[in-house]
Amino acid sequence: MAENDDAHPAPESPGATSTDEAGDEGGAAAPDVVPPPDGAPGEPGTSSRYRRLHTLSGAVVLGAFLVEHLFTNASALGGFARFDGVVGALTRFSLMPLFEIVFIVIPLAFHAGYGVHLLLRERASKTAPGPASRDIDRFGGRPAWVLQRVSAVVLLVFVLVHLWELRFQRLFFGLPADALYTTLTARLSWTWAGVPWIALFYLLGVLAAAAHFANGLFAATAARKIEADRTGRRRMRMLTTGLGLILFLVGSGTVIGLATGTRLLPGADDDSAAQSAPCGSAVPAPSPVFVLPTPSR
């Protein structure tokens, strides 16, 4: 969800004036005052802690999981045996449910829930209908600030659908671990009117995840004053954008590979079709039931 801080401009004190002569000496109107950074004096302690946890859960915990998840699932580009050897082994690990609850479910629930709370609070606020200038500055401008919120909504929908299609099917409907590959292949290669709608939806979800993580990571480094000068911020933008692009290429390559049957990894297993052939075309011809002996001379 969005890397956001719902700070509102400080209210104007009763005796303050808003004249041009006051300038920076305290007489400026309250809406022109840039709110202090996270955890600064004067900010509510509970809200500050929640915002820091929101940033930490997204940029560190869920960000690390996103990187691991995309690269692990890229093993599908080597075929069923390689995918099952990596992803299947992880899903069959006895302590995996505990790991998922502690490091995925709880951080994801908090990050998404608090992110939705911030979005609704921004929308309902009457005292500060527009975004705080601090938020815009952290993302490097209003377009990036808007991108973070739009990608958050798209990503939330995608995660819920993705959980329903795979994780909930395993937990409540008995989908075995060794059927994940065939389930993903069948779903992503499904078409309607000749268009692979589910694969396109997955590509959109991967794009939203990569953009949201990269953009949020950039804002998180700004909040922590990492590379705070103008040159450093430009360097950090290039770094986070490059990371997001790599993640999108890995994730989209996996989606396209599962949807089309393309194998990109070396040493793909024997269930793989030729790289230029569609999924399911490499089916061996059936053996004859009876074999006639070769006549002797």
Backbone as CSV, one residue per row, in Angstrom:
resi,resn,N_x,N_y,N_z,CA_x,CA_y,CA_z,C_x,C_y,C_z
1,MET,0.834,-1.188,0.000,0.000,0.000,0.000,0.873,1.244,0.000
2,ALA,0.235,2.398,0.032,0.974,3.622,-0.166,1.880,3.917,1.003
3,GLU,3.066,4.471,0.678,3.969,4.981,1.683,3.528,6.406,1.958
4,ASN,2.783,6.613,3.055,2.081,7.874,3.204,2.144,8.343,4.634
5,ASP,2.128,9.653,4.826,2.078,10.239,6.156,0.949,11.251,6.155
6,ASP,-0.070,11.019,6.978,-1.272,11.835,6.914,-1.168,13.052,7.810
7,ALA,-0.060,13.765,7.704,0.096,14.971,8.508,-0.678,16.097,7.872
8,HIS,-1.324,16.928,8.707,-2.061,18.073,8.225,-1.308,19.338,8.609
9,PRO,-1.486,20.408,7.865,-0.823,21.661,8.236,-1.219,22.093,9.634
10,ALA,-0.228,22.670,10.351,-0.474,23.084,11.733,-1.464,24.227,11.761
11,PRO,-2.419,24.218,12.689,-3.400,25.309,12.765,-2.738,26.614,13.142
12,GLU,-3.284,27.704,12.659,-2.723,29.026,12.927,-3.057,29.425,14.344
13,SER,-2.070,29.922,15.053,-2.293,30.348,16.427,-3.180,31.579,16.441
14,PRO,-3.891,31.822,17.558,-4.849,32.923,17.589,-4.226,34.267,17.303
15,GLY,-2.974,34.500,17.747,-2.391,35.803,17.593,-1.536,35.955,16.360
16,ALA,-1.456,34.936,15.526,-0.555,34.984,14.382,-1.190,35.777,13.271
17,THR,-0.365,36.470,12.519,-0.822,37.193,11.348,-0.274,36.547,10.117
18,SER,-0.843,36.850,8.962,-0.436,36.222,7.714,-0.049,37.295,6.716
19,THR,0.843,38.175,7.101,1.271,39.263,6.245,2.539,38.901,5.537
20,ASP,2.815,39.620,4.429,4.034,39.358,3.680,5.264,39.736,4.486
21,GLU,5.098,40.783,5.415,6.263,41.213,6.182,6.696,40.157,7.186
22,ALA,5.780,39.272,7.579,6.142,38.295,8.600,7.159,37.324,8.076
23,GLY,7.004,36.907,6.807,7.983,36.020,6.164,8.198,34.758,6.925
24,ASP,9.476,34.420,7.171,9.859,33.175,7.828,9.913,33.322,9.333
25,GLU,9.507,34.464,9.875,9.666,34.696,11.289,8.459,34.251,12.097
26,GLY,7.575,33.467,11.472,6.473,32.893,12.232,5.145,33.482,11.877
27,GLY,5.074,34.530,11.032,3.802,35.128,10.719,3.171,34.571,9.479
28,ALA,3.784,33.559,8.813,3.220,32.986,7.598,1.975,32.211,7.921
29,ALA,1.074,32.154,6.946,-0.169,31.411,7.154,0.139,29.948,7.366
30,ALA,-0.666,29.279,8.177,-0.412,27.889,8.551,-0.332,26.945,7.377
31,PRO,-1.178,27.054,6.317,-1.087,26.109,5.223,0.235,26.132,4.491
32,ASP,1.047,27.210,4.638,2.323,27.273,3.955,3.444,26.626,4.746
33,VAL,3.167,26.168,5.973,4.193,25.568,6.807,4.345,24.101,6.428
34,VAL,5.572,23.678,6.119,5.827,22.276,5.794,5.884,21.471,7.067
35,PRO,5.106,20.403,7.195,5.086,19.616,8.427,6.455,19.009,8.699
36,PRO,6.783,18.730,9.956,8.069,18.132,10.303,8.141,16.704,9.819
37,PRO,9.352,16.151,9.697,9.491,14.753,9.270,8.977,13.797,10.317
38,ASP,8.928,12.507,9.950,8.419,11.484,10.859,9.154,11.534,12.187
39,GLY,8.368,11.445,13.235,8.953,11.350,14.554,9.469,12.658,15.109
40,ALA,9.238,13.764,14.424,9.740,15.047,14.883,8.915,15.539,16.057
41,PRO,9.490,16.411,16.865,8.724,16.965,17.987,7.475,17.666,17.495
42,GLY,6.415,17.565,18.261,5.169,18.203,17.896,4.234,17.298,17.135
43,GLU,4.697,16.120,16.704,3.847,15.190,15.973,3.288,14.177,16.956
44,PRO,2.014,13.775,16.852,1.451,12.782,17.772,2.270,11.506,17.778
45,GLY,2.624,11.029,18.974,3.517,9.883,19.077,2.950,8.619,18.466
46,THR,1.671,8.314,18.738,1.071,7.090,18.221,1.022,7.107,16.707
47,SER,0.590,8.229,16.122,0.525,8.340,14.677,1.898,8.209,14.052
48,SER,2.905,8.805,14.697,4.269,8.721,14.181,4.767,7.285,14.189
49,ARG,4.478,6.558,15.260,4.905,5.150,15.332,4.211,4.317,14.276
50,TYR,2.923,4.548,14.056,2.195,3.801,13.034,2.764,4.071,11.641
51,ARG,3.124,5.328,11.395,3.676,5.650,10.088,5.031,5.002,9.882
52,ARG,5.839,4.978,10.931,7.145,4.318,10.816,6.974,2.822,10.588
53,LEU,6.017,2.202,11.281,5.737,0.786,11.059,5.193,0.548,9.652
54,HIS,4.394,1.469,9.167,3.861,1.356,7.802,4.995,1.378,6.784
55,THR,5.934,2.291,6.975,7.087,2.360,6.076,7.962,1.122,6.200
56,LEU,8.233,0.698,7.426,9.087,-0.464,7.655,8.468,-1.730,7.072
57,SER,7.181,-1.931,7.296,6.525,-3.148,6.792,6.506,-3.185,5.281
58,GLY,6.380,-2.021,4.632,6.317,-2.014,3.173,7.666,-2.053,2.511
59,ALA,8.561,-1.136,2.906,9.841,-0.995,2.217,10.815,-2.110,2.562
60,VAL,10.703,-2.694,3.752,11.680,-3.707,4.178,11.076,-5.112,4.133
61,VAL,10.054,-5.361,4.947,9.537,-6.729,5.095,8.850,-7.200,3.807
62,LEU,7.830,-6.460,3.369,7.108,-6.863,2.169,7.955,-6.674,0.916
63,GLY,8.852,-5.689,0.927,9.750,-5.522,-0.205,10.668,-6.715,-0.379
64,ALA,11.223,-7.223,0.737,12.074,-8.410,0.668,11.279,-9.621,0.193
65,PHE,10.033,-9.746,0.665,9.207,-10.864,0.220,8.894,-10.760,-1.267
66,LEU,8.631,-9.550,-1.754,8.336,-9.381,-3.172,9.515,-9.827,-4.027
67,VAL,10.718,-9.426,-3.661,11.911,-9.831,-4.418,12.049,-11.346,-4.410
68,GLU,11.924,-11.943,-3.223,12.048,-13.408,-3.121,10.951,-14.107,-3.907
69,HIS,9.733,-13.611,-3.819,8.597,-14.262,-4.456,8.734,-14.251,-5.979
70,LEU,9.125,-13.129,-6.536,9.245,-13.032,-7.986,10.379,-13.905,-8.510
71,PHE,11.519,-13.885,-7.844,12.645,-14.681,-8.326,12.423,-16.175,-8.091
72,THR,11.742,-16.529,-7.014,11.443,-17.943,-6.774,10.484,-18.478,-7.823
73,ASN,9.434,-17.718,-8.120,8.466,-18.178,-9.109,9.010,-18.140,-10.529
74,ALA,10.102,-17.428,-10.739,10.739,-17.437,-12.057,11.307,-18.802,-12.394
75,SER,11.392,-19.690,-11.410,11.827,-21.055,-11.693,10.863,-21.766,-12.622
76,ALA,9.643,-21.245,-12.772,8.685,-21.836,-13.705,9.181,-21.767,-15.139
77,LEU,10.104,-20.857,-15.423,10.648,-20.762,-16.773,11.539,-21.942,-17.114
78,GLY,11.815,-22.792,-16.129,12.573,-24.020,-16.374,11.699,-25.255,-16.460
79,GLY,10.373,-25.082,-16.383,9.464,-26.216,-16.495,8.959,-26.688,-15.155
80,PHE,8.140,-27.762,-15.224,7.465,-28.249,-14.019,8.438,-28.750,-12.962
81,ALA,9.421,-29.555,-13.373,10.322,-30.165,-12.395,11.096,-29.108,-11.615
82,ARG,11.585,-28.095,-12.310,12.333,-27.049,-11.619,11.423,-26.228,-10.714
83,PHE,10.228,-25.895,-11.183,9.286,-25.131,-10.373,8.895,-25.910,-9.127
84,ASP,8.587,-27.186,-9.288,8.182,-27.992,-8.143,9.346,-28.206,-7.182
85,GLY,10.558,-28.263,-7.719,11.713,-28.429,-6.852,11.995,-27.215,-5.991
86,VAL,11.569,-26.044,-6.446,11.802,-24.811,-5.691,10.551,-24.409,-4.922
87,VAL,9.479,-24.072,-5.650,8.251,-23.589,-5.013,7.536,-24.718,-4.276
88,GLY,7.454,-25.886,-4.906,6.789,-27.007,-4.256,7.462,-27.392,-2.962
89,ALA,8.802,-27.376,-2.948,9.529,-27.707,-1.719,9.256,-26.690,-0.617
90,LEU,9.144,-25.415,-0.987,8.839,-24.389,0.013,7.440,-24.571,0.592
91,THR,6.471,-24.856,-0.252,5.098,-25.005,0.228,4.928,-26.255,1.088
92,ARG,5.777,-27.256,0.869,5.689,-28.482,1.671,6.519,-28.420,2.955
93,PHE,7.245,-27.330,3.155,8.056,-27.159,4.356,7.138,-27.031,5.572
94,SER,7.424,-27.770,6.620,6.497,-27.880,7.753,6.317,-26.553,8.492
95,LEU,7.351,-25.730,8.559,7.251,-24.459,9.279,6.832,-23.299,8.391
96,MET,6.516,-23.565,7.131,6.151,-22.484,6.226,4.896,-21.733,6.674
97,PRO,3.840,-22.404,7.175,2.671,-21.639,7.640,3.018,-20.622,8.722
98,LEU,3.865,-21.000,9.685,4.269,-20.072,10.731,5.068,-18.907,10.151
99,PHE,5.967,-19.216,9.234,6.760,-18.171,8.583,5.859,-17.202,7.821
100,GLU,4.879,-17.727,7.114,3.987,-16.881,6.332,3.160,-15.961,7.231
101,ILE,2.699,-16.487,8.370,1.892,-15.674,9.281,2.714,-14.525,9.847
102,VAL,3.947,-14.815,10.291,4.763,-13.820,10.974,5.328,-12.790,10.004
103,PHE,5.836,-13.253,8.861,6.580,-12.361,7.974,5.803,-11.903,6.744
104,ILE,4.611,-12.467,6.509,3.849,-12.063,5.330,2.456,-11.585,5.711
105,VAL,1.687,-12.430,6.384,0.285,-12.115,6.659,0.157,-10.898,7.567
106,ILE,0.869,-10.897,8.693,0.754,-9.784,9.641,1.268,-8.472,9.031
107,PRO,2.482,-8.439,8.444,2.910,-7.177,7.818,2.002,-6.731,6.679
108,LEU,1.512,-7.678,5.881,0.640,-7.316,4.759,-0.690,-6.766,5.260
109,ALA,-1.257,-7.407,6.285,-2.532,-6.933,6.824,-2.392,-5.532,7.411
110,PHE,-1.312,-5.297,8.154,-1.121,-3.970,8.744,-0.860,-2.925,7.664
111,HIS,0.028,-3.244,6.722,0.390,-2.273,5.683,-0.823,-1.914,4.828
112,ALA,-1.585,-2.927,4.432,-2.768,-2.667,3.609,-3.845,-1.954,4.417
113,GLY,-4.100,-2.415,5.639,-5.142,-1.813,6.454,-4.841,-0.370,6.799
114,TYR,-3.615,-0.103,7.235,-3.274,1.276,7.591,-3.196,2.155,6.341
115,GLY,-2.779,1.588,5.216,-2.765,2.339,3.977,-4.165,2.744,3.544
116,VAL,-5.124,1.824,3.652,-6.516,2.160,3.338,-7.032,3.229,4.297
117,HIS,-6.666,3.118,5.572,-7.061,4.138,6.554,-6.536,5.519,6.159
118,LEU,-5.296,5.596,5.708,-4.726,6.877,5.309,-5.414,7.437,4.074
119,LEU,-5.710,6.560,3.117,-6.397,7.014,1.910,-7.784,7.561,2.235
120,LEU,-8.523,6.843,3.070,-9.865,7.296,3.447,-9.805,8.575,4.273
121,ARG,-8.805,8.675,5.117,-8.684,9.880,5.941,-8.344,11.092,5.079
122,GLU,-7.480,10.900,4.091,-7.173,11.988,3.167,-8.423,12.436,2.423
123,ARG,-9.199,11.442,1.984,-10.390,11.756,1.194,-11.452,12.471,2.028
124,ALA,-11.568,12.084,3.289,-12.624,12.640,4.129,-12.224,13.926,4.838
125,SER,-10.925,14.256,4.789,-10.459,15.419,5.536,-11.045,16.702,4.961
126,LYS,-11.535,17.572,5.849,-12.079,18.854,5.421,-11.103,19.991,5.726
127,THR,-10.216,19.757,6.690,-9.265,20.807,7.046,-8.094,20.860,6.090
128,ALA,-7.753,19.739,5.433,-6.634,19.714,4.489,-7.021,18.843,3.310
129,PRO,-7.848,19.349,2.402,-8.338,18.533,1.298,-7.258,18.088,0.337
130,GLY,-6.137,18.795,0.246,-5.063,18.412,-0.667,-3.957,17.708,0.077
131,PRO,-3.021,17.065,-0.636,-1.917,16.365,0.014,-0.964,17.354,0.663
132,ALA,-0.358,16.963,1.777,0.638,17.800,2.422,1.846,17.930,1.505
133,SER,2.472,19.115,1.536,3.619,19.333,0.663,4.756,18.383,1.005
134,ARG,4.838,17.955,2.258,5.875,17.008,2.643,5.716,15.686,1.913
135,ASP,4.490,15.216,1.765,4.257,13.963,1.055,4.696,14.065,-0.395
136,ILE,4.335,15.167,-1.042,4.711,15.344,-2.444,6.221,15.411,-2.588
137,ASP,6.889,16.110,-1.677,8.340,16.234,-1.749,9.023,14.879,-1.593
138,ARG,8.495,14.052,-0.730,9.126,12.751,-0.513,9.089,11.873,-1.756
139,PHE,8.007,11.972,-2.500,7.888,11.173,-3.717,8.501,11.858,-4.928
140,GLY,9.017,13.063,-4.746,9.662,13.749,-5.839,8.721,14.492,-6.758
141,GLY,7.485,14.696,-6.358,6.527,15.424,-7.177,5.147,14.800,-7.104
142,ARG,4.160,15.559,-7.542,2.779,15.086,-7.469,2.516,13.848,-8.343
143,PRO,3.083,13.727,-9.570,2.827,12.504,-10.362,3.229,11.224,-9.633
144,ALA,4.385,11.238,-8.982,4.809,10.050,-8.233,3.921,9.818,-7.024
145,TRP,3.447,10.897,-6.394,2.535,10.774,-5.259,1.222,10.118,-5.687
146,VAL,0.696,10.538,-6.852,-0.529,9.936,-7.378,-0.281,8.482,-7.788
147,LEU,0.868,8.222,-8.419,1.207,6.853,-8.824,1.196,5.904,-7.640
148,GLN,1.697,6.360,-6.492,1.744,5.491,-5.320,0.344,5.096,-4.864
149,ARG,-0.596,6.007,-4.933,-1.951,5.707,-4.492,-2.709,4.855,-5.500
150,VAL,-2.538,5.141,-6.782,-3.200,4.330,-7.805,-2.645,2.904,-7.797
151,SER,-1.332,2.761,-7.719,-0.735,1.424,-7.690,-1.140,0.672,-6.432
152,ALA,-1.369,1.392,-5.326,-1.804,0.733,-4.090,-3.165,0.083,-4.269
153,VAL,-4.101,0.778,-4.900,-5.447,0.236,-5.102,-5.395,-0.969,-6.037
154,VAL,-4.659,-0.842,-7.157,-4.537,-1.948,-8.111,-3.877,-3.150,-7.439
155,LEU,-2.832,-2.894,-6.671,-2.101,-3.977,-6.022,-2.952,-4.682,-4.977
156,LEU,-3.760,-3.941,-4.244,-4.626,-4.565,-3.241,-5.608,-5.529,-3.900
157,VAL,-6.225,-5.107,-4.994,-7.151,-5.987,-5.718,-6.422,-7.219,-6.246
158,PHE,-5.238,-7.012,-6.812,-4.472,-8.137,-7.365,-4.080,-9.143,-6.272
159,VAL,-3.627,-8.649,-5.140,-3.214,-9.554,-4.062,-4.390,-10.386,-3.577
160,LEU,-5.563,-9.784,-3.427,-6.738,-10.529,-2.972,-7.116,-11.615,-3.979
161,VAL,-7.086,-11.287,-5.274,-7.403,-12.286,-6.303,-6.353,-13.385,-6.311
162,HIS,-5.088,-13.007,-6.206,-3.995,-13.981,-6.226,-4.077,-14.929,-5.031
163,LEU,-4.401,-14.396,-3.864,-4.557,-15.240,-2.687,-5.727,-16.202,-2.852
164,TRP,-6.817,-15.732,-3.422,-7.973,-16.588,-3.610,-7.666,-17.713,-4.603
165,GLU,-6.978,-17.413,-5.667,-6.721,-18.407,-6.706,-5.774,-19.510,-6.254
166,LEU,-4.829,-19.190,-5.368,-3.817,-20.184,-5.013,-3.822,-20.518,-3.518
167,ARG,-3.574,-19.528,-2.682,-3.398,-19.836,-1.265,-4.684,-20.349,-0.628
168,PHE,-5.793,-19.690,-0.881,-7.051,-20.140,-0.300,-7.467,-21.492,-0.862
169,GLN,-7.160,-21.754,-2.121,-7.479,-23.052,-2.709,-6.701,-24.167,-2.020
170,ARG,-5.471,-23.875,-1.625,-4.675,-24.872,-0.912,-5.171,-25.062,0.512
171,LEU,-5.541,-23.977,1.182,-5.929,-24.061,2.581,-7.304,-24.687,2.777
172,PHE,-8.256,-24.339,1.915,-9.649,-24.709,2.164,-10.243,-25.678,1.140
173,PHE,-9.605,-25.852,-0.004,-10.195,-26.691,-1.048,-9.281,-27.813,-1.505
174,GLY,-8.188,-28.047,-0.793,-7.368,-29.227,-1.021,-6.493,-29.205,-2.254
175,LEU,-6.126,-28.033,-2.765,-5.225,-27.981,-3.917,-3.839,-28.449,-3.482
176,PRO,-3.314,-29.542,-4.057,-2.001,-30.042,-3.640,-0.877,-29.140,-4.119
177,ALA,0.258,-29.231,-3.424,1.396,-28.378,-3.773,1.926,-28.680,-5.162
178,ASP,1.896,-29.953,-5.570,2.436,-30.297,-6.878,1.495,-29.941,-8.023
179,ALA,0.331,-29.341,-7.707,-0.594,-28.900,-8.749,-0.519,-27.397,-8.996
180,LEU,0.376,-26.684,-8.285,0.467,-25.238,-8.453,0.889,-24.869,-9.874
181,TYR,1.846,-25.613,-10.401,2.354,-25.297,-11.741,1.270,-25.472,-12.798
182,THR,0.592,-26.607,-12.773,-0.447,-26.851,-13.775,-1.624,-25.897,-13.597
183,THR,-1.940,-25.531,-12.336,-3.025,-24.576,-12.098,-2.685,-23.212,-12.670
184,LEU,-1.471,-22.743,-12.405,-1.051,-21.447,-12.941,-1.013,-21.464,-14.463
185,THR,-0.502,-22.550,-15.038,-0.422,-22.649,-16.496,-1.819,-22.605,-17.111
186,ALA,-2.749,-23.361,-16.518,-4.112,-23.389,-17.054,-4.794,-22.030,-16.933
187,ARG,-4.603,-21.365,-15.798,-5.255,-20.081,-15.591,-4.679,-18.995,-16.502
188,LEU,-3.372,-18.928,-16.584,-2.747,-17.856,-17.352,-2.861,-18.067,-18.856
189,SER,-3.006,-19.303,-19.292,-3.150,-19.560,-20.726,-4.611,-19.524,-21.177
190,TRP,-5.550,-19.320,-20.245,-6.972,-19.238,-20.593,-7.236,-17.960,-21.380
191,THR,-8.052,-18.072,-22.405,-8.391,-16.906,-23.226,-9.900,-16.816,-23.399
192,TRP,-10.353,-15.625,-23.649,-11.738,-15.366,-24.020,-11.716,-14.374,-25.172
193,ALA,-12.376,-14.749,-26.259,-12.348,-13.952,-27.486,-10.928,-13.773,-27.988
194,GLY,-10.100,-14.792,-27.728,-8.724,-14.758,-28.199,-7.786,-13.908,-27.371
195,VAL,-8.245,-13.379,-26.235,-7.434,-12.494,-25.399,-7.153,-13.182,-24.059
196,PRO,-5.889,-13.289,-23.632,-5.562,-13.905,-22.335,-5.789,-12.925,-21.188
197,TRP,-7.047,-12.772,-20.790,-7.407,-11.736,-19.821,-6.728,-11.929,-18.469
198,ILE,-6.651,-13.168,-18.001,-6.045,-13.403,-16.688,-4.558,-13.094,-16.726
199,ALA,-3.886,-13.472,-17.803,-2.464,-13.156,-17.933,-2.242,-11.646,-17.975
200,LEU,-3.113,-10.924,-18.675,-2.994,-9.469,-18.713,-3.224,-8.860,-17.333
201,PHE,-4.181,-9.423,-16.584,-4.421,-8.949,-15.225,-3.200,-9.194,-14.340
202,TYR,-2.548,-10.335,-14.509,-1.337,-10.628,-13.745,-0.206,-9.681,-14.129
203,LEU,-0.088,-9.366,-15.405,0.935,-8.404,-15.827,0.685,-7.037,-15.192
204,LEU,-0.581,-6.628,-15.132,-0.920,-5.369,-14.485,-0.581,-5.416,-12.994
205,GLY,-0.857,-6.553,-12.355,-0.538,-6.685,-10.939,0.956,-6.650,-10.670
206,VAL,1.740,-7.305,-11.525,3.192,-7.273,-11.373,3.715,-5.852,-11.566
207,LEU,3.178,-5.142,-12.558,3.585,-3.753,-12.791,3.254,-2.885,-11.583
208,ALA,2.064,-3.047,-11.020,1.676,-2.262,-9.845,2.579,-2.577,-8.660
209,ALA,2.914,-3.855,-8.461,3.772,-4.234,-7.337,5.170,-3.641,-7.482
210,ALA,5.745,-3.738,-8.683,7.092,-3.209,-8.902,7.117,-1.694,-8.751
211,ALA,6.123,-1.008,-9.322,6.085,0.458,-9.239,5.836,0.922,-7.808
212,HIS,4.941,0.240,-7.105,4.614,0.643,-5.728,5.811,0.459,-4.813
213,PHE,6.518,-0.647,-4.969,7.685,-0.905,-4.122,8.804,0.086,-4.423
214,ALA,9.122,0.283,-5.704,10.212,1.190,-6.068,9.905,2.622,-5.646
215,ASN,8.694,3.067,-5.904,8.300,4.429,-5.546,8.258,4.623,-4.033
216,GLY,7.727,3.630,-3.328,7.680,3.715,-1.875,9.050,3.659,-1.241
217,LEU,9.957,2.866,-1.835,11.322,2.797,-1.315,12.022,4.148,-1.475
218,PHE,11.782,4.813,-2.593,12.349,6.144,-2.799,11.837,7.119,-1.736
219,ALA,10.529,7.092,-1.468,9.960,7.984,-0.460,10.458,7.637,0.937
220,ALA,10.665,6.346,1.204,11.153,5.943,2.522,12.569,6.455,2.767
221,THR,13.421,6.415,1.747,14.773,6.944,1.914,14.746,8.460,2.115
222,ALA,13.777,9.139,1.487,13.648,10.577,1.703,13.208,10.875,3.129
223,ALA,12.291,10.070,3.668,11.829,10.269,5.039,12.952,10.056,6.044
224,ARG,13.870,9.137,5.736,15.008,8.872,6.614,16.217,9.728,6.284
225,LYS,16.023,10.677,5.321,17.082,11.600,4.925,18.324,10.876,4.418
226,ILE,18.119,9.795,3.667,19.210,9.083,2.998,19.423,9.741,1.641
227,GLU,20.656,10.101,1.331,20.968,10.819,0.089,20.056,12.054,-0.026
228,ALA,20.163,12.951,0.957,19.194,14.036,1.067,19.435,15.177,0.087
229,ASP,20.654,15.347,-0.426,20.906,16.450,-1.343,20.320,16.153,-2.717
230,ARG,20.281,17.165,-3.574,19.629,17.025,-4.867,20.287,15.933,-5.719
231,THR,21.613,15.896,-5.739,22.312,14.865,-6.516,22.039,13.479,-5.952
232,GLY,22.009,13.375,-4.629,21.735,12.086,-4.002,20.332,11.595,-4.282
233,ARG,19.341,12.531,-4.296,17.970,12.126,-4.593,17.846,11.647,-6.032
234,ARG,18.572,12.304,-6.945,18.544,11.863,-8.336,19.167,10.472,-8.466
235,ARG,20.252,10.247,-7.739,20.897,8.939,-7.765,19.980,7.871,-7.163
236,MET,19.296,8.211,-6.073,18.385,7.257,-5.443,17.198,6.949,-6.344
237,ARG,16.707,7.952,-7.069,15.606,7.710,-8.002,16.015,6.728,-9.088
238,MET,17.222,6.891,-9.630,17.706,5.967,-10.654,17.857,4.560,-10.096
239,LEU,18.336,4.451,-8.855,18.537,3.139,-8.246,17.208,2.427,-8.010
240,THR,16.249,3.117,-7.408,14.965,2.479,-7.114,14.178,2.182,-8.393
241,THR,14.269,3.075,-9.380,13.600,2.815,-10.653,14.205,1.608,-11.349
242,GLY,15.528,1.488,-11.312,16.180,0.313,-11.903,15.770,-0.973,-11.209
243,LEU,15.664,-0.940,-9.871,15.225,-2.118,-9.131,13.802,-2.495,-9.513
244,GLY,12.916,-1.494,-9.605,11.543,-1.775,-10.007,11.457,-2.347,-11.404
245,LEU,12.279,-1.850,-12.326,12.279,-2.363,-13.696,12.740,-3.816,-13.741
246,ILE,13.768,-4.139,-12.961,14.242,-5.532,-12.916,13.150,-6.450,-12.385
247,LEU,12.486,-6.040,-11.317,11.421,-6.870,-10.753,10.280,-7.058,-11.740
248,PHE,9.929,-6.002,-12.465,8.859,-6.139,-13.456,9.264,-7.085,-14.581
249,LEU,10.489,-7.009,-15.055,10.941,-7.890,-16.126,10.931,-9.347,-15.675
250,VAL,11.360,-9.596,-14.440,11.357,-10.969,-13.924,9.926,-11.476,-13.783
251,GLY,9.054,-10.678,-13.178,7.675,-11.107,-12.978,6.903,-11.255,-14.271
252,SER,7.036,-10.302,-15.177,6.316,-10.394,-16.450,6.845,-11.536,-17.307
253,GLY,8.152,-11.782,-17.243,8.692,-12.923,-17.971,8.126,-14.241,-17.478
254,THR,7.917,-14.345,-16.169,7.322,-15.560,-15.606,5.876,-15.725,-16.053
255,VAL,5.110,-14.642,-16.021,3.708,-14.700,-16.450,3.624,-15.106,-17.920
256,ILE,4.425,-14.487,-18.763,4.397,-14.809,-20.193,4.857,-16.240,-20.433
257,GLY,5.857,-16.674,-19.684,6.325,-18.045,-19.839,5.269,-19.073,-19.473
258,LEU,4.554,-18.842,-18.376,3.497,-19.764,-17.975,2.311,-19.712,-18.937
259,ALA,2.035,-18.549,-19.490,0.883,-18.409,-20.384,1.141,-19.003,-21.761
260,THR,2.388,-18.995,-22.201,2.698,-19.437,-23.567,3.475,-20.733,-23.633
261,GLY,3.999,-21.202,-22.504,4.807,-22.414,-22.521,6.254,-22.172,-22.887
262,THR,6.678,-20.912,-22.927,8.058,-20.594,-23.266,8.984,-20.972,-22.115
263,ARG,10.115,-21.555,-22.440,11.123,-21.918,-21.456,12.368,-21.087,-21.717
264,LEU,12.743,-20.259,-20.748,13.880,-19.369,-20.926,15.108,-19.799,-20.153
265,LEU,14.943,-20.636,-19.138,16.083,-21.055,-18.333,16.788,-22.229,-18.996
266,PRO,18.119,-22.291,-18.900,18.843,-23.430,-19.475,18.565,-24.705,-18.701
267,GLY,18.586,-25.820,-19.422,18.361,-27.111,-18.782,16.943,-27.343,-18.376
268,ALA,15.986,-26.804,-19.132,14.578,-27.014,-18.813,14.254,-28.497,-18.860
269,ASP,13.284,-28.916,-18.040,13.008,-30.343,-17.943,12.293,-30.851,-19.187
270,ASP,12.049,-32.145,-19.229,11.538,-32.796,-20.433,10.094,-32.447,-20.750
271,ASP,9.375,-31.803,-19.802,8.000,-31.452,-20.129,7.941,-30.175,-20.958
272,SER,9.103,-29.555,-21.221,9.139,-28.273,-21.906,8.910,-28.433,-23.381
273,ALA,8.151,-27.518,-23.932,7.985,-27.451,-25.372,9.099,-26.608,-25.954
274,ALA,9.222,-26.655,-27.261,10.187,-25.793,-27.917,9.844,-24.346,-27.620
275,GLN,10.875,-23.476,-27.572,10.657,-22.103,-27.150,9.671,-21.373,-28.045
276,SER,9.600,-21.735,-29.307,8.697,-21.035,-30.207,7.332,-21.694,-30.306
277,ALA,7.127,-22.810,-29.591,5.871,-23.546,-29.696,4.930,-23.158,-28.577
278,PRO,3.618,-23.194,-28.824,2.677,-22.876,-27.752,2.635,-23.970,-26.710
279,CYS,2.058,-23.635,-25.574,1.982,-24.581,-24.465,1.168,-25.802,-24.871
280,GLY,1.692,-26.990,-24.552,0.968,-28.221,-24.801,1.189,-28.821,-26.175
281,SER,2.049,-28.218,-26.992,2.225,-28.749,-28.341,3.248,-29.875,-28.392
282,ALA,4.079,-29.981,-27.358,5.125,-31.002,-27.380,4.618,-32.284,-26.740
283,VAL,3.577,-32.833,-27.281,3.002,-34.081,-26.775,3.507,-35.221,-27.640
284,PRO,4.167,-36.222,-27.051,4.701,-37.312,-27.874,3.579,-38.126,-28.516
285,ALA,3.881,-38.647,-29.677,2.899,-39.473,-30.383,2.679,-40.772,-29.622
286,PRO,1.432,-41.272,-29.593,1.161,-42.516,-28.852,1.854,-43.703,-29.493
287,SER,2.292,-44.630,-28.645,2.942,-45.836,-29.140,1.894,-46.804,-29.681
288,PRO,2.192,-47.557,-30.740,1.223,-48.526,-31.265,1.000,-49.665,-30.282
289,VAL,-0.226,-50.177,-30.290,-0.544,-51.277,-29.371,0.161,-52.557,-29.780
290,PHE,0.147,-52.820,-31.055,0.807,-54.032,-31.547,1.949,-53.621,-32.455
291,VAL,3.085,-54.313,-32.299,4.240,-54.058,-33.145,4.445,-55.288,-34.023
292,LEU,4.338,-55.082,-35.333,4.515,-56.196,-36.261,5.993,-56.532,-36.378
293,PRO,6.326,-57.826,-36.357,7.761,-58.197,-36.508,8.249,-57.880,-37.900
294,THR,9.503,-57.570,-37.977,10.115,-57.302,-39.263,10.300,-58.606,-40.021
295,PRO,9.792,-58.697,-41.239,9.935,-59.968,-41.957,11.392,-60.303,-42.237
296,SER,11.734,-61.570,-42.048,13.131,-62.025,-42.272,13.298,-62.395,-43.740
297,ARG,14.490,-62.261,-44.213,14.808,-62.608,-45.588,15.330,-64.029,-45.692
